[in-house]
Amino acid sequence: MNTKKLAIILLAGVTLWSCSQPADSTKTTEEPAATESAEPGRGQSGVTDEVSDPNILAVAIGSPDHTTLVTAVKAAELVDALANAGPFTVFAPTNAAFEALPEGTVETLLKPENKETLKQILLGHVMTSALAVDYLGDGKNYAMVDEKFTKWTITKKDGKTFIGDAEILGSVKASNGYVHVIDKVLLPE
């Protein structure tokens, strides 16, 4: 390569480099250190988002009628699962639904040694699709995500919708699916 071509290439390189530098190249700017708002080791439930619609977990946490369900979800270590992108449909028993269980049932299920049983019961209330009440077909069976893929039948009668023998009292659209509030705990036979 001749000297003239080399000089042009070097001059072009220096010009490009100098154009990419700040006007006062003696000053440097540092990126601010990233701060973590979530605790180390926490999953999706540790993400803070005050802009988007709440996810299923946030809907349950914000409901005074679902404190028992939230306690059970925490005990079964399903917090991150319900905060994930989904889509999910959760049939969420109210506190009154849990209170209607035989005395001592909830306390027994919340013990650490019963975590797997509690987890399976709770997963028996979750579908891996987002379905509004209007899309739940009368007489249709829907599989849940528990180990046995328990199926519950939807019944529509007198303007009411039931899953198994639990009435759907209301619904909330969440960012990752639907929460259908039910008046009974769904327990497999």
Secondary structure, DSSP 4 states (H G I P E B T S, - for coil): --HHHHHHHHHHHHHHHHHTS-SSTT----PPPP---SPTT--GGG---SSSPP-HHHHHHT-GGGHHHHHHHHHTT-HHHHHSS--EEEEEE-HHHHHTSPTTHHHHHTSGGGHHHHHHHHHTTEESS---GGGS-TT-EEE-SSTT--EEEEEEETTEEEETTEEEEEEEEETTEEEEEESS-----
